Amino acid sequence: MPVARTPDGLRALSKDRAISSASVERYLQGKFGENLEPARRAMQKLARSMPPSEIAARAYHLYEKLRPKIPAGVKGWGAAGEFDLDHIEALAEQ
């Protein structure tokens, strides 16, 4: 993922422009709604459960385990799925 160093820290890029943290927060709030804070806490717990080098080495494997399950017959990146917080908690405790 391309990033840029800004006065506010590292920011992801979209079409060579830094994405504002406020727009990311709005996007996440729209997707997770009232479940945003529990999801954030679970992901932070998982991130703290291993050193950054291990996260980097296991990134795609973790993505495969964490990506939401999509109902049968539904296709595409925009398909709504179920994000299992209990599963994330279990991964953090391994």
ABEGO torsion letter per residue (X at the ends): XBBBBBAAEBBBBBGGBBBBAAAAAAAAAAAAEAAAAAAAAAAAAAAAABBAAAAAAAAAAAAAAABBBBBBGBBEAABBBBBBAAAAAAAAAX
